[in-house]
Amino acid sequence: MQIPLGETMQLSELGIKKAKSQSKPYKLTDGRGLFLQVMPAGGKLWRWKYRFERKEKLMSLGRYPDVPLAKARELHSEAQRLLASGTDPMAVRKAKKDAFRVETEHSFKAIALLWWEHWKTGKSPRHADVLRRRMEADVYPLIGARPLSEIQAPELLTLVKKIEDRGASDLAKRALQSIGQVFRYAVAHGYATRNPASEFRPSDVLRPTKKVNLARIEAKDLPELLRAIEVYQGTQVTRLALKLIAITFVRTSELIEAKWREIDFDARRWNIPAERMKMKTPHVVPLSKQAIEVLVLLKKLTGESGSLFPGDRDPAKPMSNNTILKALERMGYKGEMTGHGFRGLASTLLHEWGFPHEHIELQLSHAPRSAVSAAYNHALYLGPRAKMMQHWANFLEQAQRKETIIPIRNHVA
């Protein structure tokens, strides 16, 4: 028979609060082995002394006042019931902790973090951070703590529908895709035996969405926009970002994440590494004299930073991807023009002017690239592409000044 040890004495909250620390630890007993140990540093710890299989044991029940007197007595009673049934209360606690540890180690969030560390290799830091934050906002609150083995397809359906209901259908599809990747990683590494995300498709549960083309102005309205950029009342760095994206027509992410080490002033080239490109292959932007002028001025403003466009709040990060869009909105182009719109304008006009389609597509980094050609395609037609980019920059400069544009067809070889 297991017999609790200790003197019989009843404690009170008032007595516990008045208990002062001394030079050595001392006990305040509550009866049937339960006591409060008052430490020299001022801490007060609940302890229960008991015997199990003729061995004396000491069980911790928490710290006062986190565990008040009433709660300590409740925990004590539960432990006594286990002891009376022939079970060691400390062994039960350890088993529960071990089970919780296993569940936690194999929770969706724990495995998702392992997957993310693997997945982010080769991705841009910004892209990886965006996905991490989306998981934290949309996925972890619902299934993050759940053991992988218990997650079922209906739970994932509820999760993606909740995202869709706030008007974010595209994010709902991406969330399901990321969840599926986590489960595939888990299956491959032995953390799970099935992938519930593969048991249905987004089209089975999410409403179809219409593809919306990014807003852009008509070519005839371009001169007015260019003049508005020239007198933009925001920061000088943002104004130069607008000018550079118009001249180079790169993607917004490619612009704002640009590093000074990518700019080769001598060769008049902007060499964007593969990891920053949507196509995951290197991209060369020949720099017109107008682009060089913008970069020389920008160098005076941000040259001490590694980035062409460091963020205002945290220079270690690039400016927000909304900076260009918000600047256009402040100039009166909300819903009418985006940073991406310069790509569409350039493509349309350069094709109309007779430049070769393959040159334009390469400069837009649209051209399909096989694994074999990826190493050199980015540098194809650099000579004629440089001439094309210079003509585009000349056109923008002339349009901003309201000068007559010479038709390009007369100059295409």
C-alpha positions in Angstrom: 0.0 0.0 0.0 1.3 3.5 -0.9 1.2 6.0 2.0 1.5 9.8 1.5 4.0 11.4 3.9 3.7 14.7 5.7 2.2 16.5 8.6 -1.5 17.6 8.8 -1.9 21.3 8.6 -4.2 23.6 6.7 -2.8 26.6 4.8 -4.6 29.8 3.8 -4.1 32.2 1.0 -3.4 35.0 3.5 -0.8 32.9 5.3 0.9 32.0 2.0 1.0 35.7 0.9 2.5 36.8 4.3 5.2 34.1 4.2 8.6 35.8 3.8 11.7 34.3 2.4 14.5 33.3 4.8 18.2 32.5 4.5 17.3 28.8 3.9 14.3 27.1 2.3 11.5 26.2 4.6 8.1 24.4 4.2 4.5 25.4 4.9 2.5 22.1 5.1 -1.1 21.7 4.0 -1.6 18.1 5.0 -1.3 14.6 3.4 2.2 15.3 2.1 1.3 18.6 0.3 3.5 21.5 1.2 4.7 24.9 -0.1 8.4 25.4 -0.2 9.5 29.0 0.4 12.9 29.7 -1.3 15.5 32.2 -0.2 15.1 34.1 -3.4 11.4 34.6 -2.8 10.0 31.8 -4.9 7.2 29.6 -3.5 6.9 26.1 -5.0 4.2 23.5 -4.4 5.5 20.0 -3.7 3.9 16.6 -2.7 5.9 14.0 -0.9 4.6 10.4 -1.2 5.7 6.7 -1.3 5.2 4.4 -4.2 6.4 0.8 -4.1 8.3 1.6 -0.9 10.2 4.5 -2.5 9.9 8.1 -1.4 9.1 10.5 -4.2 8.7 14.3 -4.5 6.3 15.6 -7.1 6.2 19.2 -8.3 2.7 20.8 -8.6 3.7 24.3 -9.9 4.7 27.7 -8.6 2.7 30.0 -6.4 0.8 32.3 -7.3 0.6 30.8 -10.9 -0.9 27.8 -9.1 -3.1 29.2 -6.2 -3.9 27.2 -3.1 -7.2 25.9 -4.5 -5.6 24.6 -7.7 -2.7 23.0 -5.8 -5.2 21.1 -3.7 -7.1 20.0 -6.8 -3.9 18.7 -8.4 -3.0 17.0 -5.1 -6.4 15.2 -5.0 -6.1 14.0 -8.6 -2.6 12.6 -7.9 -3.8 11.0 -4.7 -6.6 9.2 -6.6 -4.0 7.8 -9.0 -1.9 6.7 -6.1 -4.8 5.0 -4.4 -5.5 3.0 -7.6 -1.9 1.7 -7.6 -0.6 4.0 -10.2 2.4 6.2 -9.9 1.3 9.9 -10.5 4.7 11.0 -11.7 4.8 8.1 -14.2 1.4 9.2 -15.6 2.7 12.8 -15.9 5.8 11.7 -17.8 3.8 9.6 -20.2 1.5 12.5 -21.0 4.6 14.8 -21.5 6.1 12.2 -23.8 2.9 11.9 -25.8 2.6 15.6 -26.1 6.2 15.9 -27.2 5.7 13.3 -29.9 2.5 15.0 -31.1 4.2 18.4 -31.1 7.2 17.1 -33.0 4.8 15.6 -35.6 2.4 18.5 -35.6 1.6 20.1 -38.9 3.5 23.3 -38.0 6.6 21.5 -36.9 6.8 19.5 -40.2 5.8 22.6 -42.2 8.8 24.5 -40.8 11.1 21.6 -41.8 9.5 21.7 -45.3 9.9 25.5 -45.5 13.6 25.3 -44.7 14.0 22.8 -47.5 11.7 24.6 -50.0 13.2 28.1 -49.6 16.5 27.0 -51.1 16.9 28.9 -54.4 13.9 31.1 -53.7 14.2 34.9 -53.2 14.2 35.9 -49.5 11.1 38.0 -50.1 9.2 35.2 -51.7 10.1 32.8 -48.9 9.1 35.3 -46.3 5.8 36.0 -47.9 4.9 32.3 -48.0 6.0 31.9 -44.3 3.8 34.8 -43.2 0.8 33.4 -45.2 1.1 30.1 -43.5 1.3 31.8 -40.1 -1.8 33.9 -40.9 -4.0 31.4 -42.7 -2.9 27.9 -42.0 -1.2 27.5 -38.6 -4.1 29.0 -36.5 -6.4 26.2 -37.8 -4.2 23.1 -38.2 -0.8 24.1 -37.0 -1.0 22.3 -33.6 -2.8 19.2 -35.0 -0.9 16.0 -35.4 -0.4 15.2 -39.1 -2.0 11.8 -38.8 -5.3 13.3 -37.5 -5.8 15.9 -40.2 -8.5 15.0 -42.6 -9.6 16.4 -46.0 -12.8 18.1 -44.6 -10.5 20.2 -42.3 -8.5 21.4 -45.3 -11.8 22.2 -47.1 -12.9 24.4 -44.1 -9.5 26.1 -44.1 -9.5 27.1 -47.8 -13.2 28.1 -47.8 -12.5 30.4 -44.9 -9.8 32.1 -47.0 -12.0 32.3 -50.0 -14.9 33.8 -48.1 -12.8 36.9 -47.4 -12.4 37.4 -51.1 -8.9 35.8 -51.5 -9.6 32.9 -53.8 -6.1 33.0 -55.2 -4.6 32.8 -51.7 -6.9 29.9 -50.9 -5.6 27.9 -53.9 -2.0 28.7 -52.9 -2.6 27.7 -49.3 -3.9 24.3 -50.4 -0.9 23.9 -52.7 1.5 24.7 -49.9 -0.3 22.3 -47.5 -0.1 19.6 -50.1 3.7 20.2 -50.4 4.1 19.9 -46.7 2.3 16.5 -46.6 4.3 15.2 -49.6 7.5 16.2 -47.6 6.0 14.4 -44.5 5.2 11.2 -46.4 8.7 11.2 -48.0 10.4 11.5 -44.6 8.1 9.1 -42.7 6.2 11.7 -40.7 2.9 10.8 -42.4 1.4 8.0 -44.5 -1.1 10.0 -46.6 -1.7 13.4 -48.1 -5.3 14.6 -47.5 -4.7 17.6 -49.7 -4.4 15.3 -52.7 -7.9 13.9 -52.1 -9.6 16.9 -53.8 -8.7 19.6 -56.3 -9.2 23.4 -55.8 -11.7 23.4 -58.6 -13.8 20.8 -56.6 -14.4 23.2 -53.7 -13.5 26.7 -54.7 -15.5 29.0 -57.0 -14.0 29.7 -60.4 -12.4 33.1 -60.8 -12.0 35.2 -63.9 -8.5 36.1 -64.9 -8.1 39.9 -64.6 -5.5 41.6 -66.7 -3.4 44.1 -64.8 -4.5 47.7 -65.4 -2.6 49.8 -67.9 -3.2 53.0 -69.7 -3.4 53.4 -73.5 -0.2 54.4 -75.4 -1.7 57.8 -76.2 -1.9 58.5 -72.4 1.7 57.6 -71.8 3.2 61.1 -72.3 0.9 62.6 -69.6 1.9 59.9 -67.2 5.6 60.4 -67.9 5.3 64.1 -67.2 3.4 63.3 -63.9 6.4 61.0 -62.9 8.8 63.8 -63.7 7.2 66.2 -61.2 6.2 63.5 -58.7 5.9 65.0 -55.2 6.9 61.9 -53.2 10.4 60.8 -52.3 13.2 61.1 -54.9 13.9 57.4 -54.6 10.3 56.5 -55.5 10.4 58.9 -58.4 13.5 57.3 -59.7 12.0 53.8 -59.2 9.1 54.9 -61.4 11.4 56.2 -64.1 13.6 53.1 -64.0 10.7 50.6 -64.3 9.3 52.6 -67.2 12.7 52.6 -69.0 13.6 48.9 -68.3 10.0 47.4 -68.1 11.2 44.7 -65.6 8.8 43.1 -63.1 8.1 45.1 -60.0 9.8 42.5 -57.7 12.9 42.5 -60.0 13.1 46.2 -59.6 12.6 46.7 -55.9 14.9 43.8 -54.9 17.8 45.0 -57.2 21.3 45.1 -55.7 24.0 47.5 -56.7 26.4 44.5 -57.4 24.0 43.6 -60.3 24.7 46.9 -62.1 27.7 46.9 -64.5 28.1 50.6 -65.4 31.1 49.8 -67.7 29.3 47.2 -69.7 26.0 49.2 -69.4 24.2 46.0 -68.3 22.0 45.0 -65.4 22.6 41.4 -64.6 19.7 39.9 -62.6 20.6 36.5 -61.1 18.5 33.4 -61.7 17.2 33.2 -58.1 15.4 36.6 -58.5 13.8 35.8 -61.8 10.3 34.2 -62.3 11.8 31.9 -65.0 14.7 31.0 -62.6 17.3 31.8 -65.2 19.6 34.8 -65.4 18.4 37.9 -67.2 20.3 40.8 -68.8 18.8 44.2 -69.1 20.9 46.4 -71.5 21.0 49.9 -70.0 20.2 52.9 -72.2 21.9 56.2 -71.6 18.7 57.4 -69.9 18.8 54.3 -67.5 22.4 55.1 -66.7 21.5 58.7 -65.9 18.8 57.5 -63.5 21.2 55.0 -61.8 23.9 57.6 -61.4 21.5 59.9 -59.6 20.1 57.0 -57.5 23.7 55.9 -56.6 24.1 59.2 -54.8 21.0 58.5 -52.8 21.3 54.8 -51.9 24.8 53.9 -53.0 25.8 53.3 -49.4 23.2 50.5 -49.2 23.5 47.1 -50.9 20.1 47.7 -52.4 19.0 50.2 -55.1 15.7 50.7 -53.3 16.1 50.1 -49.5 13.0 50.3 -47.4 12.3 53.5 -45.4 11.7 51.7 -42.1 14.2 48.9 -42.5 17.1 49.6 -44.9 18.1 45.9 -44.7 14.9 45.1 -46.6 13.8 46.4 -50.1 11.0 49.0 -50.4 7.5 47.6 -50.3 6.1 46.0 -53.5 3.1 48.4 -53.1 5.3 51.5 -53.3 5.1 51.8 -57.1 1.4 51.1 -57.1 0.7 53.7 -54.3 2.8 56.3 -56.1 0.7 55.8 -59.3 -2.5 56.1 -57.3 -1.3 59.4 -55.7 -0.7 60.7 -59.2 -4.3 59.9 -60.1 -3.9 56.5 -61.9 -5.7 54.3 -59.3 -7.2 51.3 -61.2 -5.7 52.6 -64.5 -2.0 51.8 -64.3 0.4 49.5 -62.4 4.1 48.9 -62.5 3.4 45.8 -64.6 1.6 48.0 -67.1 4.9 49.3 -68.5 5.7 45.8 -69.7 2.4 45.6 -71.6 2.9 49.0 -73.2 6.5 48.2 -74.2 5.5 44.8 -75.7 2.6 46.4 -77.7 4.6 49.4 -79.0 7.8 47.5 -79.8 5.8 44.9 -81.8 4.0 47.7 -83.6 7.3 49.3 -84.5 8.6 46.1 -86.1 11.2 44.8 -83.6 11.6 41.0 -83.8 9.2 39.1 -81.6 12.0 36.9 -80.1 14.0 40.0 -79.1 11.0 41.4 -77.3 10.1 38.2 -75.6 13.6 37.6 -74.4 13.7 41.2 -73.0 10.5 40.6 -71.2 12.0 37.3 -69.9 8.9 35.5 -71.4 10.8 33.2 -73.8 10.6 29.5 -72.9 14.0 28.2 -71.8 15.0 24.5 -71.6 17.5 23.3 -69.1 20.2 23.1 -71.9 19.6 26.7 -73.2 19.1 28.3 -69.8 22.8 29.0 -69.4 23.1 31.2 -72.5 19.6 32.3 -73.6 19.7 35.3 -71.3 22.5 36.7 -73.4 21.0 36.0 -76.8 20.7 39.0 -79.2 22.3 41.4 -76.7 23.4 43.8 -79.5 20.0 44.3 -81.1 18.3 44.2 -77.7 20.5 47.0 -76.5 19.5 49.1 -79.6 15.9 48.2 -79.0 16.1 49.3 -75.3 17.8 52.6 -76.3 15.1 53.3 -78.9 12.4 52.6 -76.2 14.2 55.0 -73.8 14.5 57.6 -76.5 10.8 57.3 -77.2 9.9 57.8 -73.5 12.1 60.8 -73.3 10.6 62.3 -76.5 7.1 61.5 -75.4 7.6 63.2 -72.0 8.9 66.3 -73.9 6.0 66.1 -76.4 8.5 65.7 -79.3 7.7 63.9 -82.5 8.5 60.2 -82.5 10.3 58.8 -85.6 8.7 55.5 -86.7 10.9 52.6 -85.9 10.1 50.5 -89.0 12.5 52.7 -91.0 15.3 51.6 -88.7 14.8 47.9 -88.2 17.5 45.8 -90.0 
